Amino acid sequence: MKSTNAVSCLSALAHEGRLNVFRALVQSAPEGRAVGELAGCCKLNIGTVSAQLSVLAQSGLISGHRQGRCIRYQVNFERVDDLLGFLMRDCCGGRNLEQMK
């Protein structure tokens, strides 16, 4: 992952509402959730959730898939894994995290 991609992902998560929506999607994996379901569990209105989902989708952290009349959103765990790998790549002078505990 390039630094610009990492910044995009981290910027998307650097908002309490988006972070809550993202965490709700992580909890619902692998099925994901529709906008209305997310609005209910995150206690946000549907318009706000839609706006938050748009930012998360632009960063590549989530994607939406049509299911009947609604769109279900799911976490893109490959992208999350890339982000975590980028953040941890140079950690601890090359020692693995188990050695650091």
N, C-alpha and C positions, 0 to 999 in steps of 0.2 A: 504494500500500500504506500502511496506517495503521501507526503506531508499535507498537500492540499486536500486530499481525500479524507485524511484523518481530521483535519480542521473542520471540514464539512460535517462529518459524523459527530464530532464533539460539540460543534455549534448547535446541531439539531437537538442534542441531548441536554444542552445547557439552558433549559427552560423547564420550570417545575411542571407545567401542564404537559409538555411533550414527554418529559421523563416519566410521568405517571401513565400516560397512554402507552408508551413503549414498554414499561414494566407490566402493564395489564396484558399486552400482547405476548410478552415472554411467558407469563403465567398461563396463558391459554394455548400455548404451543402444543402440538403442531396445528390444531384446528384453526386458530386465529379467531377474530371477532369482527362483527359488522359495526358500522358507525354507531348505530343505536345502542348496541350492547356496550360499546366502549363509553358512550355518553352516560349510560346508567351506572356502570361500575366506577367511573372516574368522577361522577357528579359534575359533569360539564354539559353545556348545551351542544346539540348536534353540529351547529355551525362552527363552534370552537374546536370540537374534535376533528371535523373535516379539515380545518386549517392546520391543526397540529399534524394530522396524518400526511398532508401535502408536504410539509417541511421534512418529515421523517422519510417519506418516499423519495424526495429529491436527493437526500443524502445516501440513499441506497440501503438504509437500515431495515426498511420494510417494503413490502409490495402488496398490491391488492389484486384479487382475483374475483371475477364475477361468479356468483353462485345464485342462480335464479334471478330474482329481482334486486338483489343487493350485492355489494362488494364486500368480501371478507378480506381483512388485512392480516398479514402474517409477518413475523420477524424473518429477516434474511440472515440466518445464523452464519452463513459463509462470510458475509460482510462484517458481522460482529466479530467473528474469529480473526479476520484480517486486521481489524482495528486493534483487538487485544494483542495480537502478535506484533503489530507495529509498536504499540506502547511498551511491550516487554522485551523487544528484540535485543536491546543493549543493556538489559538489566544486570546488575550485580557482577559486572566484570566477567561475564561469560559463565558464571556459576548458575546452576539451576536453582529454582526457588526452594526446593526441598533442602538443599544444602544451607540455605539462609535461615531456616527455622531453628 
